[in-house]
Amino acid sequence: QLAARNRPANPALLLQIGQLYRLLGEYELALAAFDEALPVTNSAVPEWNIQFQRAQVLAEMGDREAAITLATSLLTEVPPQVVDQVQLFIDDLAAGEE
C-alpha cells in the first residue's frame, strides 16, 4: 500500500495491487484497492475493468449473488469483445461453478 500512497491517483497501480492481493487470497484488501481505483479510472483502466475484477473477488469470497449482480450490470458497459467473457463468468456462477 506504500506504493499506492505515493501515487494515489494511479488506477493502473491500484489495479495491480488489487490483483496481487487477490492472488494472495487477501480478498478484503483486494476489494479496498479496487475501490480506491474506482474514482480515478481512465481510458487505460476503465471503470468496467475494475468492477469486473471486483466481481471476480466477490465470487472467490463466496458471494455469488453479489458477483452475479455486479457482473450483470457490466454487460452494457464492457466493450463488445468482452461481453462473452463476462457472460461466461455469470453463467458459471449461476451454474454453481467458480
ABEGO torsion letter per residue (X at the ends): XAAAAABAABAAAAAAAAAAAAAAGBAAAAAAAAAAAAAABBAABBAAAAAAAAAAAAAAAGBAAAAAAAAAAAAAABBAAAAAAAAAAAAAAAAGBX
